[in-house]
Amino acid sequence: MAQRPASAASKTLAFVLHVWPYSESSLIAELLTRDRGRVVALAKGARRPRSGVRPLLQPFAPVMCKLAGKSDVQVLSALEWAGSFGALEGERLMSGIYLNELVLGLLPRHDPHPEVFDHYTQALAELASTHAAEGSLRRFEYRLMRDLGYMPMPDVAALDPAVPALPWHLDAHEGWQPAGARTGDLQTADFLALLADDFADTARNRRLQSVLRRVIDQARTGCGARSRLAWQEFNRLRGRATPVQPLEAGAA
């Protein structure tokens, strides 16, 4: 259940998801926090020329801050830099933008999900490293949809390792069922890999990608669409004939 903002200010770690102007002198920031969930905060005076706040309110930037107020919009103060994973560039920057769009579109405000905060932190750290970006994206998508209750799993007892290629079909009403004559979405081996937190296989990631795209669209139609369009434009400007998209299997 969503929790209303507390009136007492307390120091908290937050990631900046999005920032926009509020007045001639202030900014509004969407933040992801571990203990308060997604929060909207007013940064008073952040647009003033000599403000030291604006440089800290950058997407993907972890900050320590105080949040106070009884309304939906908290007052942001005592902002401090909390380190950095390193700059995201090129495809990894586009992937980071996609993460933020998912969080903004699917995570309710003032509804703490500490596990989602931890998954987001891990995904950003991996995107800023040499870790395979596609595996990081699939892991975050899967964990996000699972933890928010949108991604069901078959009965573990029904997953027979002796039949790894058994196909499963995701029914919108009945959940995962053996595919039978229907088109299979994932295989038993795919679910066993998910349970083992294994996102290293490219073919498996592509199958999972297709399923997650449907699950995300069912949860909120169009969520992630802006990032996909930006990704397509990014690849067009680079002159890539067949863009490699981590957002939708088979897209061109």
TIKETI-679456 format. One record per residue (C-alpha): residue number from 1; x, y, z. Coordinates in Angstrom, 1 decimal, decimal comma. Layout:
% residues N
@i:NUM | X:X | Y:Y | Z:Z
...
//
This chain:
% residues 252
@i:1 | X:0,0 | Y:0,0 | Z:0,0
@i:2 | X:1,2 | Y:3,5 | Z:-0,9
@i:3 | X:2,6 | Y:5,4 | Z:2,1
@i:4 | X:2,0 | Y:9,1 | Z:2,5
@i:5 | X:5,0 | Y:11,4 | Z:2,8
@i:6 | X:6,3 | Y:12,0 | Z:6,3
@i:7 | X:6,6 | Y:15,5 | Z:7,6
@i:8 | X:9,9 | Y:15,0 | Z:9,4
@i:9 | X:13,0 | Y:15,4 | Z:7,3
@i:10 | X:15,5 | Y:12,6 | Z:7,2
@i:11 | X:18,6 | Y:11,9 | Z:5,2
@i:12 | X:18,1 | Y:9,4 | Z:2,4
@i:13 | X:19,9 | Y:8,0 | Z:-0,7
@i:14 | X:18,2 | Y:8,8 | Z:-3,9
@i:15 | X:18,7 | Y:8,5 | Z:-7,7
@i:16 | X:17,6 | Y:11,3 | Z:-10,0
@i:17 | X:15,1 | Y:9,9 | Z:-12,6
@i:18 | X:13,9 | Y:13,1 | Z:-14,2
@i:19 | X:14,1 | Y:16,9 | Z:-13,7
@i:20 | X:12,0 | Y:19,8 | Z:-15,1
@i:21 | X:11,6 | Y:23,5 | Z:-14,5
@i:22 | X:9,1 | Y:24,6 | Z:-11,9
@i:23 | X:9,5 | Y:28,4 | Z:-11,8
@i:24 | X:12,2 | Y:30,9 | Z:-12,8
@i:25 | X:14,3 | Y:29,8 | Z:-9,8
@i:26 | X:13,3 | Y:26,2 | Z:-8,9
@i:27 | X:13,2 | Y:22,7 | Z:-10,3
@i:28 | X:11,0 | Y:19,6 | Z:-9,8
@i:29 | X:12,9 | Y:16,3 | Z:-9,5
@i:30 | X:11,5 | Y:12,8 | Z:-9,7
@i:31 | X:13,6 | Y:10,6 | Z:-7,4
@i:32 | X:13,9 | Y:6,9 | Z:-6,6
@i:33 | X:14,6 | Y:6,2 | Z:-3,0
@i:34 | X:14,9 | Y:2,9 | Z:-1,2
@i:35 | X:12,8 | Y:3,7 | Z:1,8
@i:36 | X:10,1 | Y:6,0 | Z:0,3
@i:37 | X:9,9 | Y:4,7 | Z:-3,3
@i:38 | X:9,4 | Y:7,2 | Z:-6,1
@i:39 | X:9,2 | Y:10,7 | Z:-4,8
@i:40 | X:8,5 | Y:14,1 | Z:-6,4
@i:41 | X:10,6 | Y:16,8 | Z:-4,8
@i:42 | X:10,9 | Y:20,6 | Z:-5,1
@i:43 | X:14,5 | Y:22,0 | Z:-5,3
@i:44 | X:14,1 | Y:25,6 | Z:-4,4
@i:45 | X:16,5 | Y:28,0 | Z:-6,0
@i:46 | X:18,1 | Y:25,3 | Z:-8,1
@i:47 | X:17,9 | Y:27,3 | Z:-11,3
@i:48 | X:19,7 | Y:30,3 | Z:-9,9
@i:49 | X:23,1 | Y:31,0 | Z:-11,5
@i:50 | X:25,1 | Y:30,4 | Z:-8,4
@i:51 | X:23,1 | Y:27,4 | Z:-7,1
@i:52 | X:25,2 | Y:24,3 | Z:-6,3
@i:53 | X:22,1 | Y:22,1 | Z:-6,5
@i:54 | X:21,5 | Y:22,0 | Z:-10,2
@i:55 | X:24,8 | Y:20,2 | Z:-11,1
@i:56 | X:23,9 | Y:17,4 | Z:-8,7
@i:57 | X:20,4 | Y:16,8 | Z:-10,2
@i:58 | X:21,5 | Y:14,7 | Z:-13,1
@i:59 | X:19,9 | Y:11,5 | Z:-14,3
@i:60 | X:21,4 | Y:8,3 | Z:-12,9
@i:61 | X:23,2 | Y:10,4 | Z:-10,2
@i:62 | X:23,0 | Y:9,0 | Z:-6,6
@i:63 | X:22,6 | Y:11,8 | Z:-4,1
@i:64 | X:22,1 | Y:12,1 | Z:-0,3
@i:65 | X:19,3 | Y:14,5 | Z:0,5
@i:66 | X:16,6 | Y:15,5 | Z:3,0
@i:67 | X:13,0 | Y:15,2 | Z:2,0
@i:68 | X:10,3 | Y:17,0 | Z:4,0
@i:69 | X:6,7 | Y:18,0 | Z:3,8
@i:70 | X:3,2 | Y:16,6 | Z:4,1
@i:71 | X:2,1 | Y:17,0 | Z:0,5
@i:72 | X:2,7 | Y:14,8 | Z:-2,5
@i:73 | X:5,6 | Y:17,2 | Z:-3,5
@i:74 | X:8,4 | Y:17,0 | Z:-1,0
@i:75 | X:10,9 | Y:19,8 | Z:-0,3
@i:76 | X:14,4 | Y:18,8 | Z:-1,2
@i:77 | X:17,3 | Y:20,1 | Z:0,9
@i:78 | X:20,8 | Y:19,3 | Z:2,1
@i:79 | X:21,7 | Y:17,8 | Z:-1,3
@i:80 | X:25,1 | Y:16,0 | Z:-1,4
@i:81 | X:26,9 | Y:14,1 | Z:-4,1
@i:82 | X:27,0 | Y:10,3 | Z:-3,3
@i:83 | X:29,5 | Y:9,1 | Z:-5,8
@i:84 | X:29,1 | Y:7,9 | Z:-9,3
@i:85 | X:29,2 | Y:4,7 | Z:-11,3
@i:86 | X:30,7 | Y:6,5 | Z:-14,2
@i:87 | X:29,2 | Y:8,2 | Z:-17,3
@i:88 | X:26,8 | Y:6,3 | Z:-19,5
@i:89 | X:27,5 | Y:6,8 | Z:-23,2
@i:90 | X:26,0 | Y:5,7 | Z:-26,5
@i:91 | X:23,9 | Y:2,5 | Z:-26,3
@i:92 | X:24,4 | Y:2,2 | Z:-22,6
@i:93 | X:23,0 | Y:5,8 | Z:-22,1
@i:94 | X:20,0 | Y:4,8 | Z:-24,1
@i:95 | X:19,6 | Y:1,7 | Z:-22,0
@i:96 | X:19,8 | Y:3,9 | Z:-18,8
@i:97 | X:17,0 | Y:6,1 | Z:-20,2
@i:98 | X:14,9 | Y:3,0 | Z:-20,7
@i:99 | X:15,4 | Y:1,9 | Z:-17,1
@i:100 | X:14,2 | Y:5,3 | Z:-15,9
@i:101 | X:11,2 | Y:5,2 | Z:-18,2
@i:102 | X:10,2 | Y:1,9 | Z:-16,8
@i:103 | X:10,5 | Y:3,1 | Z:-13,2
@i:104 | X:8,6 | Y:6,3 | Z:-13,9
@i:105 | X:5,9 | Y:4,4 | Z:-15,8
@i:106 | X:5,4 | Y:1,4 | Z:-13,5
@i:107 | X:6,4 | Y:2,2 | Z:-10,0
@i:108 | X:3,7 | Y:4,1 | Z:-8,0
@i:109 | X:4,7 | Y:7,2 | Z:-6,1
@i:110 | X:5,3 | Y:6,9 | Z:-2,4
@i:111 | X:5,2 | Y:3,1 | Z:-2,5
@i:112 | X:8,5 | Y:1,8 | Z:-1,2
@i:113 | X:10,0 | Y:-1,1 | Z:-3,0
@i:114 | X:13,5 | Y:-1,6 | Z:-1,5
@i:115 | X:14,2 | Y:-4,5 | Z:-3,8
@i:116 | X:13,5 | Y:-2,4 | Z:-6,9
@i:117 | X:15,9 | Y:0,2 | Z:-5,7
@i:118 | X:18,5 | Y:-2,5 | Z:-5,3
@i:119 | X:17,9 | Y:-3,9 | Z:-8,7
@i:120 | X:18,1 | Y:-0,4 | Z:-10,2
@i:121 | X:21,4 | Y:0,2 | Z:-8,5
@i:122 | X:22,8 | Y:-3,0 | Z:-9,8
@i:123 | X:21,6 | Y:-2,4 | Z:-13,3
@i:124 | X:23,2 | Y:1,1 | Z:-13,4
@i:125 | X:26,5 | Y:-0,3 | Z:-12,0
@i:126 | X:26,5 | Y:-3,0 | Z:-14,7
@i:127 | X:25,7 | Y:-0,5 | Z:-17,5
@i:128 | X:28,6 | Y:1,7 | Z:-16,4
@i:129 | X:30,9 | Y:-1,3 | Z:-16,6
@i:130 | X:31,9 | Y:-3,8 | Z:-19,3
@i:131 | X:29,1 | Y:-6,1 | Z:-18,3
@i:132 | X:26,9 | Y:-7,2 | Z:-21,2
@i:133 | X:24,2 | Y:-4,6 | Z:-21,4
@i:134 | X:21,5 | Y:-6,9 | Z:-22,8
@i:135 | X:21,7 | Y:-9,3 | Z:-19,9
@i:136 | X:21,5 | Y:-6,3 | Z:-17,5
@i:137 | X:18,4 | Y:-5,0 | Z:-19,1
@i:138 | X:16,7 | Y:-8,4 | Z:-19,2
@i:139 | X:17,5 | Y:-9,0 | Z:-15,5
@i:140 | X:16,2 | Y:-5,6 | Z:-14,5
@i:141 | X:13,0 | Y:-5,9 | Z:-16,5
@i:142 | X:12,3 | Y:-9,4 | Z:-15,2
@i:143 | X:13,0 | Y:-8,5 | Z:-11,6
@i:144 | X:10,9 | Y:-5,3 | Z:-11,8
@i:145 | X:7,9 | Y:-7,1 | Z:-13,3
@i:146 | X:8,2 | Y:-10,0 | Z:-10,9
@i:147 | X:8,5 | Y:-7,8 | Z:-7,8
@i:148 | X:5,5 | Y:-5,6 | Z:-8,9
@i:149 | X:3,4 | Y:-8,7 | Z:-9,4
@i:150 | X:3,1 | Y:-8,6 | Z:-13,1
@i:151 | X:5,4 | Y:-11,5 | Z:-14,1
@i:152 | X:4,1 | Y:-14,9 | Z:-12,9
@i:153 | X:6,2 | Y:-18,1 | Z:-12,8
@i:154 | X:5,1 | Y:-21,7 | Z:-13,3
@i:155 | X:5,0 | Y:-24,1 | Z:-10,4
@i:156 | X:8,6 | Y:-24,9 | Z:-9,7
@i:157 | X:7,6 | Y:-28,6 | Z:-9,2
@i:158 | X:6,5 | Y:-28,6 | Z:-12,9
@i:159 | X:9,9 | Y:-27,6 | Z:-14,2
@i:160 | X:11,6 | Y:-30,8 | Z:-15,1
@i:161 | X:15,3 | Y:-30,4 | Z:-15,8
@i:162 | X:15,2 | Y:-33,7 | Z:-17,7
@i:163 | X:13,0 | Y:-32,0 | Z:-20,3
@i:164 | X:14,7 | Y:-28,6 | Z:-20,7
@i:165 | X:13,2 | Y:-27,8 | Z:-24,2
@i:166 | X:9,6 | Y:-28,2 | Z:-23,0
@i:167 | X:7,7 | Y:-25,1 | Z:-24,3
@i:168 | X:5,5 | Y:-23,0 | Z:-22,1
@i:169 | X:2,8 | Y:-20,5 | Z:-23,2
@i:170 | X:1,9 | Y:-17,4 | Z:-21,2
@i:171 | X:-1,9 | Y:-17,1 | Z:-21,1
@i:172 | X:-3,2 | Y:-13,7 | Z:-20,0
@i:173 | X:-5,7 | Y:-15,2 | Z:-17,7
@i:174 | X:-4,3 | Y:-18,6 | Z:-16,6
@i:175 | X:-0,6 | Y:-17,7 | Z:-16,4
@i:176 | X:2,1 | Y:-20,1 | Z:-17,6
@i:177 | X:0,8 | Y:-23,4 | Z:-19,1
@i:178 | X:2,5 | Y:-26,2 | Z:-21,1
@i:179 | X:2,2 | Y:-24,9 | Z:-24,7
@i:180 | X:0,8 | Y:-28,1 | Z:-26,2
@i:181 | X:-0,4 | Y:-27,0 | Z:-29,7
@i:182 | X:0,0 | Y:-23,3 | Z:-28,9
@i:183 | X:3,1 | Y:-21,3 | Z:-29,7
@i:184 | X:5,7 | Y:-21,6 | Z:-26,9
@i:185 | X:7,0 | Y:-18,4 | Z:-25,4
@i:186 | X:9,7 | Y:-19,8 | Z:-23,1
@i:187 | X:11,2 | Y:-23,2 | Z:-22,3
@i:188 | X:11,7 | Y:-25,1 | Z:-19,1
@i:189 | X:15,5 | Y:-24,3 | Z:-19,4
@i:190 | X:14,6 | Y:-20,6 | Z:-19,5
@i:191 | X:12,8 | Y:-20,7 | Z:-16,2
@i:192 | X:15,5 | Y:-22,7 | Z:-14,6
@i:193 | X:18,0 | Y:-20,0 | Z:-15,7
@i:194 | X:15,8 | Y:-17,2 | Z:-14,3
@i:195 | X:15,7 | Y:-19,0 | Z:-11,0
@i:196 | X:19,5 | Y:-19,2 | Z:-11,1
@i:197 | X:19,8 | Y:-15,5 | Z:-12,0
@i:198 | X:21,5 | Y:-16,5 | Z:-15,3
@i:199 | X:21,1 | Y:-13,9 | Z:-18,1
@i:200 | X:24,2 | Y:-14,8 | Z:-20,1
@i:201 | X:22,6 | Y:-16,6 | Z:-23,0
@i:202 | X:21,7 | Y:-14,4 | Z:-26,0
@i:203 | X:19,0 | Y:-16,6 | Z:-27,5
@i:204 | X:17,4 | Y:-17,0 | Z:-24,1
@i:205 | X:17,5 | Y:-13,2 | Z:-23,5
@i:206 | X:15,7 | Y:-12,6 | Z:-26,8
@i:207 | X:12,9 | Y:-15,0 | Z:-25,9
@i:208 | X:12,6 | Y:-13,4 | Z:-22,6
@i:209 | X:12,6 | Y:-10,0 | Z:-24,2
@i:210 | X:9,6 | Y:-10,8 | Z:-26,3
@i:211 | X:7,6 | Y:-12,0 | Z:-23,2
@i:212 | X:8,6 | Y:-9,1 | Z:-21,1
@i:213 | X:7,6 | Y:-6,6 | Z:-23,8
@i:214 | X:4,1 | Y:-8,1 | Z:-23,7
@i:215 | X:3,9 | Y:-8,1 | Z:-19,9
@i:216 | X:5,1 | Y:-4,5 | Z:-19,7
@i:217 | X:2,5 | Y:-3,4 | Z:-22,3
@i:218 | X:-0,2 | Y:-5,2 | Z:-20,4
@i:219 | X:0,8 | Y:-3,4 | Z:-17,2
@i:220 | X:0,9 | Y:0,0 | Z:-18,8
@i:221 | X:0,3 | Y:0,4 | Z:-22,5
@i:222 | X:3,2 | Y:2,3 | Z:-24,2
@i:223 | X:5,6 | Y:2,2 | Z:-21,3
@i:224 | X:9,1 | Y:2,2 | Z:-22,8
@i:225 | X:7,9 | Y:3,4 | Z:-26,2
@i:226 | X:9,7 | Y:6,8 | Z:-26,0
@i:227 | X:13,0 | Y:5,0 | Z:-25,3
@i:228 | X:12,5 | Y:2,7 | Z:-28,2
@i:229 | X:11,8 | Y:5,5 | Z:-30,6
@i:230 | X:14,9 | Y:7,4 | Z:-29,2
@i:231 | X:16,9 | Y:4,2 | Z:-29,7
@i:232 | X:15,8 | Y:3,9 | Z:-33,3
@i:233 | X:16,7 | Y:7,6 | Z:-34,0
@i:234 | X:20,0 | Y:7,1 | Z:-32,2
@i:235 | X:20,9 | Y:4,2 | Z:-34,5
@i:236 | X:19,6 | Y:6,0 | Z:-37,6
@i:237 | X:21,9 | Y:9,0 | Z:-36,9
@i:238 | X:24,8 | Y:6,6 | Z:-36,5
@i:239 | X:24,0 | Y:5,1 | Z:-39,9
@i:240 | X:23,4 | Y:1,6 | Z:-38,6
@i:241 | X:21,4 | Y:-0,3 | Z:-41,2
@i:242 | X:20,2 | Y:-3,0 | Z:-38,7
@i:243 | X:20,1 | Y:-1,5 | Z:-35,3
@i:244 | X:20,6 | Y:-3,7 | Z:-32,3
@i:245 | X:17,9 | Y:-2,9 | Z:-29,8
@i:246 | X:17,8 | Y:-4,2 | Z:-26,3
@i:247 | X:14,2 | Y:-3,1 | Z:-25,9
@i:248 | X:12,2 | Y:-5,3 | Z:-28,3
@i:249 | X:13,2 | Y:-8,5 | Z:-30,0
@i:250 | X:13,2 | Y:-8,4 | Z:-33,8
@i:251 | X:12,7 | Y:-4,7 | Z:-34,0
@i:252 | X:14,5 | Y:-2,8 | Z:-36,7
//
